[in-house]
Amino acid sequence: MYSLPRFSVSIRLDCRFLPFKEDAGTYFPSVKRDPGRYLQPCSDSVKAWLRSMKTAGKVLLLITSSHSDYCRLICEHILGKDYEELFDVIITNALKPGFFSLVPQQRPFRTLVNDVEESEGLPSLDKPGWYSQGNWPHLHELVKTMTGKPEPKVVYFGDSMRSDMFPASSFGKWETVMIVEEMEGEGVPKSDAAMSNEAQVEPLEKKGKFEEQGMKSPSDMSKQWGSYFVDVHRSGGGDEESQKLTWCCHSIHKYSTMAIPSVEHIADLPLDYKFSRFSPDKPCTTGYYPRPPDSLLKRCESLS
C-alpha cells in the first residue's frame, strides 16, 4: 500500500518551452490576450489540498520546464494571485529530463532577476525560493535541510513518461504518480470536484465544443489506435485474438508508483489515505486510482 509521503511533494506544471516574453508566433500572444480561453482554473479542492499539505508541514515543490514569465501567467490563472504561497520552492526552465540526469556541474541552479537568469550558476541551494534550471542532487540536499531528514521521501506528480516518470524514478528514486487522462476515456468517471469545477468555469456556449467541431474529447479512446493500455493481437491469418499490454502501459507500471486521471480524484482524500501501488507481484489492474481502465479489467476477465 502507498500513502502520500510525510515530508515533501513535487508538482509538475505542464507548460510550453519557448520564451514567453518574445511574443513570437500565435500561441503566446493569444494566451496573454485571453488566458481564460485556453486555461481552466484548478478546483477549490485542489487548492485546499495544497494548503493542507503546507499546514501539515510538507515541503511543496513546483518544477516546470517553462520559463518563469509563462509559468507565472499559468499559475496566476489556475491557482490564483497568491499561488507562490503554496510552494516552498519553484523551479522554472528546469529542462527536464536533464534536471534529473545531469550532474550539478552540467546544470547548476541560477537565480532570476526580472525573469532573466543570472549568468553565474549557484554552487548549491541553501534556502527556499524561486530558481531556474538546476539539478536533482542540489535540490535533494536542500530538501534534506528543510525536512531535517537524512533521506526525505518525495512523491512527484507528472504526465510525461520521458520528462517526469522515468527520470524522477530512475535518477531521483522518487515515488511517482502519473496523471493519465486516457483513463477517463476508458470508463473511469471524472471526479465530482472536476465536474463541479467545469460547470462553474465553462460558459454554456462552450458546452459540447468538441462535438460541435467534429472532435472527440482529448481523453477519448482513438478509433484508429484503440486502447492506450491494451493491444489486441491476431495470430497469423487466424481468428484467434490475444491481448497484450501496450508499451505505454508497461512503462506506467514500471516507472510509476500509481496512476490517476487527474489530481482532483485524490484532492479530497485524507493525507494518510493508503493507495495500492504497481507491483510485478500483483495484477496489472493494481495501482490505478480510483479504478483501472475498462480495457485492463476486460483483459483480466479474459485471463481468469
DAUR-V161881 format. One record per backbone hydrogen bond with DSSP energy under -0.5 kcal/mol. CO is the residue of the C=O (numbers start at 1). NH is the residue of the N-H. If there is no record, write none. Layout:
BEGIN
<<CO & NH> <CO & NH>>
END
This chain:
BEGIN
<<2 & 275> <7 & 59> <8 & 155> <9 & 61> <10 & 157> <11 & 63> <12 & 14> <13 & 15> <20 & 23> <24 & 28> <26 & 30> <27 & 31> <28 & 32> <29 & 33> <30 & 34> <34 & 37> <35 & 38> <35 & 39> <39 & 41> <43 & 46> <43 & 47> <44 & 48> <45 & 49> <46 & 50> <47 & 51> <48 & 52> <49 & 53> <50 & 54> <51 & 55> <52 & 56> <53 & 58> <54 & 57> <58 & 60> <59 & 9> <60 & 88> <60 & 89> <61 & 11> <61 & 63> <62 & 91> <63 & 13> <64 & 94> <66 & 93> <67 & 71> <68 & 72> <69 & 73> <70 & 74> <71 & 75> <72 & 76> <73 & 77> <74 & 78> <75 & 79> <75 & 80> <78 & 42> <80 & 83> <82 & 85> <83 & 86> <84 & 87> <88 & 129> <89 & 62> <90 & 131> <91 & 64> <92 & 133> <95 & 98> <97 & 100> <97 & 101> <98 & 102> <99 & 136> <103 & 106> <103 & 107> <108 & 134> <109 & 122> <110 & 132> <111 & 118> <113 & 116> <116 & 113> <124 & 126> <129 & 90> <129 & 131> <131 & 92> <132 & 110> <135 & 139> <136 & 140> <137 & 141> <138 & 142> <139 & 143> <140 & 144> <141 & 145> <142 & 146> <143 & 147> <144 & 148> <144 & 149> <149 & 152> <153 & 8> <154 & 175> <155 & 10> <156 & 177> <157 & 12> <158 & 179> <160 & 164> <160 & 165> <161 & 166> <164 & 168> <165 & 169> <166 & 170> <167 & 171> <167 & 172> <168 & 174> <175 & 156> <176 & 178> <176 & 257> <176 & 258> <177 & 158> <178 & 180> <178 & 260> <179 & 181> <180 & 183> <181 & 184> <181 & 185> <182 & 185> <183 & 186> <183 & 188> <184 & 187> <185 & 221> <186 & 294> <187 & 189> <191 & 195> <192 & 196> <193 & 197> <194 & 198> <195 & 199> <196 & 200> <197 & 201> <198 & 202> <201 & 203> <203 & 206> <203 & 207> <204 & 207> <206 & 209> <208 & 212> <209 & 213> <210 & 215> <211 & 214> <217 & 220> <222 & 226> <226 & 222> <229 & 246> <231 & 233> <231 & 244> <233 & 242> <235 & 238> <240 & 235> <242 & 233> <244 & 231> <246 & 250> <247 & 251> <248 & 252> <249 & 253> <250 & 254> <251 & 255> <252 & 256> <257 & 278> <258 & 178> <259 & 289> <260 & 180> <262 & 265> <263 & 266> <263 & 267> <264 & 268> <266 & 269> <270 & 273> <271 & 4> <273 & 275> <275 & 2> <279 & 282> <283 & 286> <285 & 288> <287 & 259> <289 & 261> <293 & 296> <293 & 297> <294 & 298> <295 & 299> <296 & 300> <297 & 301> <298 & 302> <299 & 303> <300 & 304>>
END
